[in-house]
Amino acid sequence: MTVTSEVGILLYQNCQSAMVHGLTDMLMTAGDFSVARGGHPLRVSHWSPDETGAFARRFDTSPGSPGSADILVAGGRLSGPVTAEEAAPFARWLRTEHGRGAVLASNCGGAFLLAETGLLAGRSATTHWMFADLLQTRFPDLHVEPEKIVIDDGDIITAGGLMAWTDLGMRLIDRLLGPSIMVETSRFFLVDASGREQRHYGNFAPRLTHGDEAILKVQHWLQVKGARAIGVADMAREAGLEERTFLRRFKAATGIKPTEYTQCVRMEKARELLQFTKRAVDQIAWSVGYEDAAAFRRVFNRLVGLSPGDYRKRFGADHEIAVAA
């Protein structure tokens, strides 16, 4: 029996064990389903450097088989992204493996390991929404899209938050074993094979450590005011700056325009009201500063990826109680 594909998972200090073992179980199960239907098996291995710095298998579903992994996966860790120094030996090895034809993949903070290879320069990538600003700051030549769960760029695949390894697993199984095995595996693990978006789950996390005191003052003021009926002129006046200077400094400090920032503040309040109150959507629209409920729905859908009604159905407190029961 020929093993046609191998997925290797990187091991490093404090890496997320749930991803390592969960993804291993998912891929092994998919391989079993494939073999049972006359298809190819799937080899899964774990890799880490030995005392000489050479990378070797620490776990292998087909011990003794020759060859290298076709896809290498770097996971994240609960304590936060790796530093450049920690990533250096992994980045060198990943760059070499990519050069010989391996596909590189990451989950959550594993994107920092991939970015250290230099192979993400000029590309789009995703990571956990809490790390998106840090990833963009450390690697300004890549385009971070934290609203996406998975970005498949052919030879490099990145997945978002801590549990996005399930979505990554579905993508790898689809690629290696086909859609039928992917769907069967998704049913077995009760995982949504149709895909999700990270923006459904993320919260607005503004940059507050940029060091511009005038802009930080406005940010705190907006949180108190809820960004209702506040224009750029009002914000510039609060900052004590000329309007053009304010616009330039606000974008430099926060990464987004003031109007986009106020929309995010409003939508974050709207999320809270949809989750924890039974107010009508039109009432919520008015309470966060929208006289036109249709305009509110359009902005909410664009930023969150769901309509207000669908968001309430999925994340509302009543839904959580029903699920728990």
N, C-alpha and C positions, 0 to 999 in steps of 0.2 A: 504494500500500500504506500503510495507516494504522498508525502506531505507537500502540498503545492504552495502554501503560504505560511509565514510565521510572523506573529506579532510579539515584539519584545517590549517589556515594560521596565522603565528605569527605576532603580532603587537608590535613594540617597537619604541623608540624615533627616529624620522627621517627616519624610514624604507621607502623603495621605494614604494610610493603609487600607481604608475603605475602598478607595479607587483601585489600588493595586489588586486586592483580592476580589473585589466585586467585578471588575473588568475581566479578571482571569476566569472567574466562574461563568460570566456571560459568554465569553468567547469559547470556552471549552464546551459549554452546553450547545452553542450554535454549531460547533464542529461535530458534536455527537448527532445532532439533528441532520446535518449534511450527510454524514456517513450512513445513517439509517435509511436515507433516501437515495443511496447510490452515488452520492457526491463525494467531494474531496474532504479529508479531515483538515483541521486547523491546528497548527502548533503554537503554543504560547510559552514564552520564556520571560525570566526576570534577569536584569543585567545590572551589574555594579562593578566598580574598579577593584582590583585586588591590591595587595601590598606593593606591587611594582607599578601600579597605575594603569595596567592593562585591563580592559573590560572583559568580564567573563560571565557566563550564565550561572545564576544562583538557584534557579528553578527552571525545569524544562519538562514539558509534557511528552517529549520524545528524546530522552537522554541518549547521548552518543551520536545523534544525527548531525551530519556536517552542515556547513553553511552559516549564513548570517540572517538576521531578521529582515523581513521585507518592509515592515512598518515598525517604527520605534516610538513609544509613547512616553512623554514626560508629564508626570502628574504634579499637582500642587502640594501645599502643606498648610496645616491649620495655623501655624505660627507666622505665616506671611511669606512673601516671595524670597527666593534665594538672592544673595548678593552676587556681584560680579565675580568676586574672588571664589565663592563657593561654586559658581556655575562654570568656571573656566575649564576644568578637565572634562566635564560633560559636554561643553560646547565644542571643544576640539574634536572629541570622538564623534559627536553627532554630525559635525561638518564633514568629517571623513566618510562616515557611513552614508550621508546624503550624496556625497560625491560618487560613491560606487552604486547609487541607485535606490537607496532606501527612502521610503516616505517617512517624514517626520510629523508627529502629532503631539498635541499638548492638551492638558485639561487644567482649568483654573490658573493658578500661578505658574504652572509649567510653561506658560508662554514666555516667561522671563528666561528660562533655560534656552528655548528656541531662539529668542531674540538675541541672546549673547553670541549665537553662531554667526550673526550678520546676515543670515539668509532671509530674514523677514523685512529687510530694508526695501521700502517702496511698496510693500504689500499691505493688505488688510489682515487684521488679526483680532481675536477676541480673548477676553480673560474674565475673571470675576469682576462684576461691576465695581466692587470696592477698590480694586487694584488698577482700574482703567487709567486714572489720572497718573498714577505712579509709572505705569508701563509707558504711557505717552511721553512723560517727562524724561525717563531714562533712555527712551529710544524714539527721539523725535522724527526719525526718518520712516517710521511705520505708521499706518493708519489704523487706530484702535476703534473698533466698533462694539462697544460693550452691550448694546441692545440685542446682539445676536448670540444664540446658543452655540452654533457651529458655523465655522467658515471653512469650506473645503476649497483649497486653492490648488488641487491636484497633487503636487508633491509635498505640500505642507497643509496640515489640518489643525485648526485650533478650536477648542471648546471652552465655554464660559465658566459658570460657577462650580462649586464643589461637587454637586451631584450631576453636572453635565457630562460626566463620564458615561452615563447611561445613553445619552444622545450620541456621544462619540462612538460608543460601542455599536449602536445601531448603524451608524454610518460605515464603520469598518466591516461589519458583517455583510451589509448590503454590497459593499465594494468587493469583498473577497469571496463570499458564498452566494450572493444573489438575493433579490428581494423576497423570494418565497421563504428562505431560511430566516431572513431578517424579521419578517412578519411573525413567523412561528416562534422565534425567540422572544419577540416583544410580547406576545400573548403569554408565554410561559412566565416571564418576569413581570408582567403587568406594567409594561413601560409603553408610553405613547410613541409609536413609531412614526407618526405624522410630523413630528418636530414641534419645538416650542420656541419662544422668544424670551430672552433674558429680561427684556424691559418689562414683561408682565410682572416680574417679581422684584425688581430693583427699586430702591428708594433714591430720591434726589440727594446726592451727597456733594454739596458745593465745596469748592476749594476755599479754605479759611486760613491757611498757613502761608499765604503768598507774601506777607510782609508790608502790604500797602494799607496803612491805617485808615486812610480816607475811604477806600473801597470797602474795607472790612466794616467800618461804621455804617455804610449804606446797606451792606448785607444783613447786619443785625437789625437794622431799622426795617428792612423789607420783611424779615421774619415776624417782627412784632405787628406790622401793618397787614401782613398777609398778602402783600403786593396788590391790593385792591385799588383800582383806579389811580395808579401811580405811573406817571410818565417819566421820560428821560430827563426832562427839565427839573422835575421834582427831585429825582435822585441826584442830579448834578448839584442842585442847591443844597441838599443835605450833606453832600460830600465837600461843599465849599470849593467847587471847581468849575471852570468854564466848561460848557457842554461838550465841546469837541475834545478837550483834554480828558474829561470824565469818560467819554466813550472809549477812547484809546486805552486808558488805564484800566477800566473795568474789564475789557476784553483780554488785556494782557494778564490781569490778576486771576480771573475766573475761568478763562478759556472760552467763554460764550458772551454774546451780546446782552445788554441789560434787558431788552424785551424778551429774549429767550429765557433769561434767568427768571424774570417775573412769571412767565408762563409755567416754568417748572415748579416754582413755589406754589402757585395756584393749584396745579394739578396734584401736588403732594397733599395739599389740604383736601382736595376733592377725593383722593384715594381714601383718606382717613374717614371722611364722612360717608362714603359709599360702603366702607367696611363695617363701621360701627354705629351707623344710624339708619333709620328707615325713611329718611327724607326723600321726597321725589327728586328725580334728576334735575328738573327745572329749578327747584328750590336750591339745590346744591350749586348749580351753575350761578345763580344770583348771589349766593353767599360767598363765592370765591371771585366775584367781580365781573361776571358775564351777564349782561342784560339779554343777550341773544343766546338762548339755550342751544340752538343749532350750531353756532360758532363754538360754544364750549364743547359740544360732542365731537366736532371735527378736530379740535386741538387735542382733546383727551385721547381720541383714537390714534392720532398721529404720534403722540409722545409715549403712550402706554401700549399701543398695539391691540387694544380691545375697546369695544364700546363701553360707556359707563354701565349699562345694564349687564353686559357680559362680565365685566370686572366684578360687579357686585355678586353675580351668581357664583363666580369662581372663588372669590376671596372674602365675601361677606361673613360676618360673625354667625349668622343663622346657618350658612352653609357649613361652617366649621363645627357647629353644634350637631348638625345633622350627620356629618361624617363620623364624629366621635360617638354618637349614639349607635 
